[in-house]
């Protein structure tokens, strides 16, 4: 019996590791770990120390926060991924010959899939405590990685991905030491958990030697997986002059070993004998699945300069080591192993921003940023991550109810470079060829209080 049922079970799953929903910093990184930095495009993030969320961006900046501080908020994100088909083809034979025009060999007639971007929310909560004039401790909870795409069922790229949802949580206890009046150090420990649900169609002809083709159509492949791991982060804060401050922070790689279940079920096969053969052979049903992925390390260099009593200027240069994910090898019990060739490249981000202190109660914010994507080739751009370089334009405001209590609101629009895809990485998924029109809108709020 010959069964065309090689399943790329966790490929798109791991590509989008992170929190529910979300368009984000380039790749699948979620820079939106507070709402207070959104208004300035997160410029100055490792040197600002504006509220307790500095636990994430640079734990050394906790030394700027006297007493006890709490901060909590969320960023709502609406990405837009609109695909226009440019000649996609379906699965091919081992020799590369198309099995038929897309939609002609299985359910559906193709289509562009609608807007695959859905609303997502990235929540956060932080706490810092000044133990002595030299020592601080803190705790942060957030979600550093994430993506969600949801296409219409039966679209042109259904064998690559149809729906893909991720939830994550990162718990980050930290400590900071003020060595001198101008120099501070910080260190943190991170525990991260990922929980994913990924679905796609799988083209499945059932051929028995001596009998021939019994049936051909789609099966539904669904992966549910979870994994967790430990990492660390560290930072330095230097008050170079009374008006100028520098921050440098680093977050380590985190290697996630994800375990879960791949479930294959019938979708359009109609021949009872064919369905019986797949069931007897153990294809239809649940399979244990596992993979490993090394999430990238990041480094941020920031500067904050108080120009005068009204204006504060902010700058950021950050680097992400995406080359830690050159490929993904998937192992599924009872199914052939599969490897997804990604060839991610390291990327950079540059941000500039400003705060304008209008009064004791109001501060207004603005910023711009350029964000480089780790996906540099149309050939390796997956439908679950139709990513490209983007530009940020941000506005925000902070209102102080008192010296101890404040609330921030922010908005950003992301302009994404025109994106082409010509993904031929899998014969049993076919070629996805076309163009994406992408953008994102982000709205954030942050509440902070000092005891």
N, C-alpha and C positions, 0 to 999 in steps of 0.2 A: 504494500500500500504506500502511496506517495501523498503526503499531506503538506501543503504549503502553509505552514502555521508558525514560522519563526516570528517571535513577538519581541519588539523593542520595548520591553515592559516598563522600565523606569526611566527611559531617556528623558522625555519631556518632564517627568516628575521632578528629577533632581535639578534640571536647568532652572526651574523657578523657585528654588528653595526660599522660603521667607514667610512673611505674614500674609494674612488674608487680603485679597485684593491688591491694588497698588501699582502705580507707576512711580518712579523713584529715581534715585541716582542711577547712572548708566549701569547696564547689566541688570542684575536682580538685587542689588544692594539698596537698602532703605536708609537713606540719610535722615529721614524725618523722625528722629527720636525725641523731638520736642516740638511744640507749636511756637515757642518764643523765637527760635532762630529762623523760622520760615520767612518772615517779613524781610529779612536781609539776605535771603538765598543761602543761609548758613555760613556766611562769611565771618571769619574771626572765631569760629566755633571752638578751637582749642585754646583760646586765650581770653575769651570773654568772661566766663564765670558769672553770668548774669543771674542764674538761679541754680537750683539743685540738679538740673539736668546735665550739668557739667560732669557728673559722674560718668556719663557715657563718652563725652567728647574729649575730656582731659581731667582725670581725677585729681591732678595737682592743683587745679583751679578751685577745688573745694576750700582752699586756704583763703579765698576771697570772701567767704560766706561766714560771718560770725554767728554764734549761737546754733540753734536748730532750724533747719529749713526743709520745707516740703514743697514739691512741685508735681503737678499731674496734668495731663492733657491728652489730646488726640489730634491726628491729622487725617482728614478725609480726602481720599484720592480718587479721581475719576480719569483713568487712562482711556484713550481712544486708539484702537487698532482696526483700521478699515482696509481690507484687502481687495485688490482688483486683480482678477485672474489674467495671466498673460500667456496661457498655453500650458497649464499644468497637465500632467499625464498620470495615469494610474500605475499600479504595480507592474513590474516587468518580469520576464523570465530570467534565469541565471545568465543567459547570454545578452541580456539587456533589451530584448524584444518586447514591446508593449503588449499586454494581454488584451488590450482593446481600448477604445476611447473612454475617457473618464466618464463614469456613469453608465457605460454600456455593459459592464460586466458585473455590476453590483447595484444595490439600491441607491436611489438618488440620482440626480442629474448634475451634480457638482454645485456650483454657486460660489459666491464670494464669502459667505459665512457671516455676513452682517458685521456689526461692531463688536469685536471680541473683548473690548475693555469694559470692565464692570467696576462699580463703586467698591472701594475697600476702606477700611479704617485701621490706622496704626496707633494704638494706645500706648501710653507711657506713664510711669510713676517713679519718683525719686525722693530720697531722704538723705540729708547730711547733718552731721553733729560735730561741733567743735568740742573735743574732749578737754584739751588744754590749749594754751597759746601756740603750741607747736604741732599738735596732732589732731587730725580730723578722720572720721569714718563716714562712709556713705553706702547707700544701696540703691540700685537702679533696676527697673524692670521694663523691657521693651522688646522690639522685634527687628533685628538688624538686616534681615534679608526677606524678600518676598516678591511674588508676582501672581496675577490671576488672569487667565484668558478663557473665554467661553464662546465658542463658535456655534453657529446654527448646525443642527444635526444634518449630516449628508453633504456638507460643503466640499469644495474641491480638495481641501487638504485633510479630509477626515481620517486618512490613514497615517497622518503625522500627529494630529492632536484634535480633539473636539472640545474637551473641557478639562480644566486643570486648576486645582484649588489647593493652597498651602496655608497652614497656620504654623506660627513659630512663637517661641518665648525665650527670652534671654534674661537671666538673673545675674546681677553684677555687683557683688559686695566689693567695696574699695576702701583704701586707706591713703592718707596724704600726710606729708611731713614738711613743715616750714623750716628749712635749714637756716635761712637768714631772712632779713627784712625784704630781700629782693628775689630769693630763689626758693622754689618749692618743688617737691617730688611727689608723684602719686603712683599707686599700683592697684590693680583690680584683678579679680578672678571671675570667670564667666562660665556659667552652665547654660547650654543652649539645647532646646528640644524642637524637633520638626515633626509635623503631622501633615500628611499629604493625601490627596485624592485626585487621580488622573484617569481620564477616559479617552478612548479613541476607537475607531473602527479597524477591523483586521480582515483583509480580503482572504477568503478560504475556499479554494477549489478542492474538492474531494475526489481523488482519482485512485482507482484500484486496478492494478495490472491484470489484464485479461478481461476486464469488464469495461473499463473506461471511466469517463467523467460521470459521477453520480449527481453532483450538484455543485454550484458555485455561488457564493454570495459573501455577505459580511458576518463576522462575529463581533461581539462587543467585548473589548478588553478594558478592564478596570483594575487599577492598582491602588491599594490603600497601604501606606507605609509610615513608619515612625522610627526616629533615631535621636540619640542625644550624645553630647560630648562636652569636653572642658577646653577652655582657652584662657587667655590672660590679656590684660591691657596695661599700659603704663604711660606716664606723661611727665613733662617738665614745664614749669612756668617761671619766666624770668621777667621781672620788672626792671627793664633796662634803664629807664628814666622815669621821673614822676608822671610823665604823660604817655609813655610808650611801653607796651607789654608784648612779649613773645610767648607763644606756646607751641610745644611739640608733643604729639601723642602717637601711640602705636597700638594697634590691636592685632593679636596673633592669628595665624591660621587656626581653623577648627576642623578636624577630620571627623566627619559624621559617617558612622556605619548604620545604614538604614535597613530595617527588616520589615517585611510585610507580606501581603497576599496579592497575587495576580488572579483575577477571576475572569474566565472566558465563558461567554454565554452566546447562544444563537441569536442572530439578529434578522437575517433574511433567508437562511437556508430553509428549503421547503420539503426536500426529499427525506422521508422518515428513515430510510436506510442510511443515508449519508450522516444524518444526525446521530443515529445509533452507532455508526462506526467511530465518529469523533468522541462520543461518550465512552464507548468501550476502550478506546485507546487512551483515555484520560485527558484528552485535549480540552473538552468542555468540563468545566469545574474549577476548583481552586488549586493554585500552585504557590509554594513558598518562594519568595523573591528576596534578593539582597543585593546591595551595592555599597560602594564607598565613594565619598566625594570630599575633597579637601577645600573647604571654603577659604577664600583669599584673605591675606593679611592686608591691613591698611595703615597708612601713615598720613598725618595732617600737620602742616606747619602754618601757624596763624600769627597775625599781628593785629593789635588794637592800639589806636592812637587817638588820644583826646586832643583834638585840634584846639578847642576852647571850651567854655562852659556850656555851649549849645551843641556842638558837633563832635561826634565820635566816628572815626573812619576805621573800616574793618577790611581785612584781607585774608585769603585762604589759598593754599596750594595743597592738594591731597593726591595720594597715589594709592592704587589698589592692585594687588598682585594676582590678577585674574589668570595668569599663565599656570597657576596651580591646578587648573581644570582643562587639560588638553583634550581629554576624552572621558567617556564614561563606559565602564564595562559592567554589564548586567548579567547576573546569574539567576535563573529561574528553574526550579526543580521540574524535570520532565519536559523542559523546552530548551532549545539551543541557546547558548550564551550569545549576547549581542554587544557590540561596541558602537557608540555614537561618537563620531569624529567632530569635535567642537573647535579646537584650535583657538581658544580664547587668548587674548593678548592683554598684557598689563595696560592700565589706563590712568589718565590724569584728570583732575578737576581743578578749575581756577574760579574763584569767587571774589567779588568786590561788593562792599556794602557800606551803609552809613546809618547812624542813629541821629535824629535831631530832637533835642530836648526842648519842647515847646513851652512847657511849664512844669511845675512840681508834680502835676498830675499826669500830663500827657507827654509821651515820646513817640515820634513817628520813625518808621524804618523803611529802607529800600535796598535793593540789591540786584545784581546780575551775576550769572555764572555760565561757564562753558563746561560741559560734561562729556567726556569721551567714552565711547562704547567699547567693550572688550570684543564685540563681534565685528570683525573687519572684512569679512568675505561674504558675498551673496550665497556662495555654495554651502556655507556652514551656518547660515542663519535659520534657526528652527522657528516653526510657526508658534510654538509655545513661548518664545522670546524674540519677537520681531523687533529687535533693539537696534538703535543707531545713535550717533552723537546728537546731543540736544543743548539748547540754550534756555536759561532760566531768566524770568523777569518777575521780581517779587516786590510786594508792598505789605506793610503791617503797622500796627500801633500797639502801644502798651499804656494801660491806664493804672495808676496807683491809687487805690482806695485810701491807703494810708502808707506810712513808712514801712509797714510790715506786710501789706497785702497788695497784690497786683494781678492783673489779668492781661494776657497778650492775645491778639488775633493776627493772623497773617494769611496772605493769598499769594499763590505763584502760578504762573502759566509756563508750561514747558513747550518750546517749539522744537520738534524733532525733525532732523534732516530727512529728506525724501529717501525712502528705504525700498530697495529692491531685494528680491529673494529668488534664488534659483537652486533650491536644495535638492541634491541628487544623492544624498548620503545613504539612502536605503532603497534597495530594489523592491522590497515588499511593501514600501510606502509610496513608491512612485516619485515623480518629480513635482515639487511645488514651485511654480514659476509665476511671478507677478510683482506687484508693487503694493507697499503699505503706505497709507496716509495716517500719520500718528501725531498725537499731542497729548497733553495732560493738564488737568486743573487740580490744584491742591488748596485746601482750606484747613487752617489749624487754629487751635485755641490752647492756651496754657494758663493754669491757675497756680500761683506761687504765694507762699506765706512763710514768714520768719517768726519764730517764737522767742 
